């Protein structure tokens, strides 16, 4: 998803517009996570970027809502959000050495 969201709406208060933006993003993330993973992959990870008119900074998925709130409080007219899904293989711990079994 590469989309610019406007904080201004003629009939809605800014707080409701921010909540609507967050809802759209959550809905997109849920839809992407529901897609079938390629063989050998464990989960979907997202590269998240936020900016005023283009991708200015990268951030973690959990920080996305806070970044949108900060943009609204800073008085931005709109916020650009870029979410790119990637299939990822989980990096596991090294298997512990099995103790020698004595009979």
C-alpha angles and dihedrals in degrees: 000000000000109000142147114221121202119220092204123085126164096226105027132072116243093248091058091048090053090050090050091053091051090048091053091051093048090049091052092048092050092049093049093048089054093061119104114268121230116253114285096017123116109198147348117265123191131219104213125197129175133187147141099262102349141006105307103159139014121228143169120273092246091057095054098091092048091051091053091050091050091050091052092048091048089059099247114167091218141356128223116219124188121187120178119184120218128183109233135192114223114244106227131198118269109267112257116248109264113240116242110260114227118203 
